Structures are given as structure tokens and as C-alpha cells.
Amino acid sequence: MWRSSTEKGAHYEEAACRYLEERGLTLLEKNFRTRCGEIDLVMRDRDTLVFIEVKFRASASHGGPLEAVTASKQRRIKRTALFYLSQAKVYYDAVRFDVLGMTKANRDLEFIWVKGAFE
């Protein structure tokens, strides 16, 4: 079905983006990359800039999707976010780090959105 893990990741990130847009967020950038790391989605929630890590797990056999966002992963996301902010041409009142976990429930995707998952 999937030719690569990149293709699979892009599919689930697209589903995550649609889910968040349906809840009022506006997409600013997908897969923002620097040598420090990558941020899956950069979105705006009113006057708040939101950096979102998307994690999919087909099963809980290796832990849930939220458990996959380790302390070291959070540090990489924060370093990448600082670089993004240093390049931004727009000021935001607040910044937030969210995690959107996704799992398969029967044939449907189940979403677990944690706003302000880490600081």
C-alpha cells in the first residue's frame, strides 16, 4: 500500500491538517525543516502560533502516539521553533506546542489532540 514511510507520514499529516483546519486552525507551513529538526505542521489558532507534532500508531503494541514524543524530540522541536520564530515576519501574541496523536479505530482514524503538550 505505502511505497515508503515518507509517503505514509505525508498521508497521516494531511489527515491531521484537515482535522485541525476543521477546528479553526489555519495552516502556515508543512514539514518545516532545519538542520536542528523538523516540525510537522505550523498553524495559527487566532493570535497564537502553534507548532504541531503529528504521531500515528496503528496499534498500541509499541506504545501510544503521544508516548512517542520524547523529551529529546521535544527539545528538537523547540530548537526548530526558535529558528522559525527568528525568521518570521509576523508577530504572534503567544506560541504553543501541540501534539496530535492518531490511531486506527476499526477503519476510522481516532484523533487525540493535546493542546500545550509541552513548553
C-alpha positions as CSV (number, residue, x, y, z in Angstrom):
1,M,0.0,0.0,0.0
2,W,2.7,2.5,1.0
3,R,5.8,2.8,-1.1
4,S,7.8,4.5,1.7
5,S,7.4,5.6,5.3
6,T,7.7,9.2,4.0
7,E,4.6,8.6,1.8
8,K,2.7,7.1,4.8
9,G,3.8,10.0,7.0
10,A,2.6,12.5,4.4
11,H,-0.8,10.8,4.3
12,Y,-1.4,11.0,8.0
13,E,0.0,14.6,8.2
14,E,-2.5,15.6,5.6
15,A,-5.4,13.9,7.6
16,A,-4.1,15.7,10.7
17,C,-4.1,19.1,8.8
18,R,-7.7,18.6,7.6
19,Y,-8.8,17.7,11.2
20,L,-7.2,20.8,12.6
21,E,-8.4,23.1,9.9
22,E,-12.0,21.8,10.5
23,R,-11.5,23.0,14.1
24,G,-10.5,26.5,13.1
25,L,-6.7,26.5,12.7
26,T,-5.0,27.9,9.6
27,L,-2.1,26.2,8.0
28,L,1.1,28.3,7.6
29,E,3.6,25.6,6.7
30,K,4.0,21.8,6.5
31,N,7.2,20.0,7.3
32,F,9.3,23.0,8.3
33,R,12.9,21.6,8.3
34,T,16.2,22.9,9.5
35,R,19.4,21.1,10.4
36,C,18.1,21.1,14.0
37,G,15.0,19.2,13.2
38,E,11.5,19.2,11.7
39,I,8.1,20.5,12.7
40,D,5.2,18.6,11.0
41,L,2.7,21.5,11.0
42,V,3.0,25.2,11.7
43,M,-0.5,26.6,12.2
44,R,-2.3,29.7,13.5
45,D,-5.0,29.5,16.1
46,R,-6.3,33.1,16.2
47,D,-3.4,35.1,17.6
48,T,-1.4,32.0,18.7
49,L,1.3,30.4,16.6
50,V,1.1,26.6,17.0
51,F,3.8,24.1,16.3
52,I,2.3,20.6,15.9
53,E,3.9,17.2,16.1
54,V,1.8,14.6,14.4
55,K,2.2,10.9,15.5
56,F,0.4,7.9,14.1
57,R,0.3,4.4,15.6
58,A,-1.5,1.6,14.0
59,S,-1.6,-0.2,17.4
60,A,-0.5,0.3,20.9
61,S,1.9,-2.6,20.9
62,H,4.9,-0.2,20.8
63,G,3.2,2.5,23.0
64,G,0.7,5.1,22.0
65,P,1.3,8.0,19.7
66,L,1.6,10.6,22.5
67,E,4.3,8.5,24.2
68,A,6.4,8.8,21.0
69,V,7.1,12.5,21.6
70,T,10.0,12.0,24.0
71,A,11.9,14.7,25.8
72,S,14.7,14.7,23.2
73,K,12.1,15.0,20.4
74,Q,10.5,18.0,22.3
75,R,14.0,19.7,22.5
76,R,14.5,19.3,18.8
77,I,11.0,20.7,18.1
78,K,11.7,23.7,20.4
79,R,15.1,24.4,18.7
80,T,13.5,24.3,15.3
81,A,10.6,26.5,16.5
82,L,13.1,29.1,17.7
83,F,14.7,29.2,14.3
84,Y,11.2,29.6,12.7
85,L,10.5,32.5,15.0
86,S,13.8,34.2,14.2
87,Q,12.8,34.1,10.5
88,A,9.1,35.0,11.0
89,K,7.9,38.3,9.5
90,V,4.8,38.3,11.7
91,Y,4.4,38.8,15.4
92,Y,2.2,36.4,17.5
93,D,0.8,37.1,20.9
94,A,1.6,33.5,22.0
95,V,3.3,30.3,20.9
96,R,2.0,26.8,21.7
97,F,3.3,23.3,21.2
98,D,0.6,20.7,20.4
99,V,0.7,17.0,19.7
100,L,-1.9,15.3,17.6
101,G,-1.9,11.6,18.1
102,M,-3.7,9.3,15.7
103,T,-4.7,5.7,15.9
104,K,-6.8,3.3,13.9
105,A,-10.2,2.6,15.4
106,N,-11.8,-0.1,13.1
107,R,-11.5,1.6,9.7
108,D,-11.6,5.2,11.0
109,L,-8.9,7.4,12.4
110,E,-9.2,8.4,16.0
111,F,-7.6,11.7,16.9
112,I,-6.1,12.7,20.3
113,W,-5.3,16.4,20.3
114,V,-3.2,17.7,23.2
115,K,-3.0,21.5,23.2
116,G,0.0,22.9,25.0
117,A,1.5,19.4,25.3
118,F,4.9,20.8,26.3
119,E,6.6,24.1,26.9
